[in-house]
């Protein structure tokens, strides 16, 4: 004797309840993992640095594979006079590419001012070049004026990052040139330029022939 449509729907009903049961078990398992992760600290991976450990300047430092001259590119000083990095030949140049719209740039600027102050009277020039638009140049000038002894430099065409070899990956980018005008190395991103690491780099460049 056939049981009709009711018999056909019974297996489907059992299957549906089974799927719902599996889904609920899966959700419970996920919730358990989340609760366990939030209530118990995860064991650190052996040899891995702490997640909260700040990166040092030297951890971001890169040196060119071959001698690289400064770009033959014009930017402008605070009087509107065109200058190039080559105009500072004979000095160690710490060139910083920055902008007022770049929060990390503004955070690190006081450390660059301290670096310049630490080498007062020595052949070291911190050249902070703003890549702000003409419309924002006045704000950039005011910002630099609040960080003496830095001077205002402006890249009106906003092309300096692309004239570096290799091009800058973003802002801020800080490049150190030796007294011969050749790049020693650079840091991409924010860094503390007031500490011992930065002074060691500058001192080494000053001591070089």
N, C-alpha and C positions, 0 to 999 in steps of 0.2 A: 504494500500500500504506500503510495507516494505521499510525502509530507507537505508537498507544494512549496510555494514561495517562502514560507516561514523557515523551512529547513535550509534554503539557500542563503537567507540573510543571517542565520545563526553563526556560521563560520566567519562572515565578514564582521559581525559584531564582536566576536572574540578577538579577531585580528586588530580591530580598532582600539579595543581596550588594552591590548598588549602593546601597541605602538605608543598610546598615551602613557602607559606605565613606564616604558623605556625612556620616553621624553622626560618624565618627572624625575626619574632616577638620574638622568644626565644633568638636569638643572640643579638637582641637589648636590651632585658631585662638583659642579662648577662653583656653586655657592660655598661649599666646604673649602675648596682650594682658595677662594678669595679671602674667606675668613681666616684661614690658616696663614696665608701670606701676610695679612694685615696684623695678625696677633703675634706672630713669631718672626724675628729677623732672619733673613736668608743668610745662610753661611757664605762667607766671601769665597770667591774663586781663588785658589792658591796662586800667588804671584801677581794677581790683578791689583791695580792701584785703587785706592778708595774712591768711590764715586764723587765724593764731595771735595776731593783734593784739588786745589786750584792749579792751573797750568803755569809753570814758570816761563819766564821770557825765553830761556834757552831751549825749552821744549818746543817752542814755535820757531826757533831760529833756523834759517836755511842759508847755505852758502852757494854761490854759483859754481857750476862745474868747470867753467873756464873764465878767465878775466873778462869782465863785462864793464864797458865804459858807461858813464852816465848818459842819459838821452840828450841829444842836441835839440832841446825843446825850450821854448821861451815861456816863462811865466813873469809875474810882475811884483815888484816890491811895494811897500806901503806908500811910496811917492809916485807910483805908476811907472817906474823905470823897468824896462825889460831886463830880465836876468836869466842865466842858465846855471845849472849846478857847476859847470866848468868854471864859472866866474869865481868860485870859492876854492879853486885849486891851491894847494898848500895848507888847507885846513881839513880836518876830519869833519865831514858833513853828515848830520843825522837828519835825513829828509823824511818828513811825515806828511802823508797824503790824508786829508781829513775834510769833513764838511759839517755844517751846523745841524743837518738833518740826521747825522750819524751819532747815535747815543754813545757807543763805545769810544768814538773819537773824542767826545767831550769829557768822558770819564778819565781818559788817560792823559789829557792835555796838561793838567797840573804836574804830572810826573815828568813830562818833557821840559816844562819850565824849570823844575828843580834840577834836571840834568844840565840845562844851559847855565844856570846859576852856579852849579858846582864847578864849572870850567871857565869861570869869569877870568879874562885876561889870557886865556890859552887859545891856541888855534883850533877851536871846536865851534862849529856853527850848527845850531838846531834850526832847521828850515821847515817850518810848518806851512805847507802849501794848501790853501783852501780850494776845493773844487766846487764851491757853491756857485750858483748862477749869479749873473750881474745884479739881479734884483735882491739877492740875499747877501751880497758882498758887504753891505754896511753892517749887518748883524754879525757877520764873520769877523769883521774888523774890531767891533766892540768886544766880542768874545776873546779875541787874542789880546786886546788891550788889558783885559782883566787877568792876564797870565804873564806878567812881566817876568823875565826880560825877553820873552819871545817877541818876534817882529811879525808883521802881517805880510804874507805872500799870497798871491791869488792867481789861479789858473783860469783865466777868463773863458777859454774855450773848453775847459773841462775834459781835456784829452790826455793829461799827464799819466793817469793810470795805464793807458793803452800804449804809451810810448816807452814804458819800462820794458826791459828784456830779462825775463818774460813779463808780460803784462801783469799788473796787480790783480789779484783775485777778488779784491773788494776794498772797502775802507773800514778802519784805518789800515794803511800799509806803511811801514817805516823801513827805510833803506839806509844803510850806513855806507858811505864812500870814504875811501882812504885819501890821504893827502895827494895822491896821484890821480884822483878822480875816478878810480876804479871801484866797482861795487865789492864790498867785503861780505855782505850778507843782508838779510832782511827778515822782518817779522810781519806776518799777515795776521791782522786782528789786534785786539786790545792787549797791552802789556804794561808792566810797571817799569818805567824808564828812570826811576829815581833810585833804584837799588844797586846792590853790588854787582849783579850780573851785567847791567848796562854799562857801569863804569869800567868793568873789566874789558869789555869789548872796545870801548873808546880808548882806554889806556893802551891796549895792544895796538890799536891803529895809530895812536900818537907815537909809539915807540918804533914803528916800522919806518924804514928808510924811504 
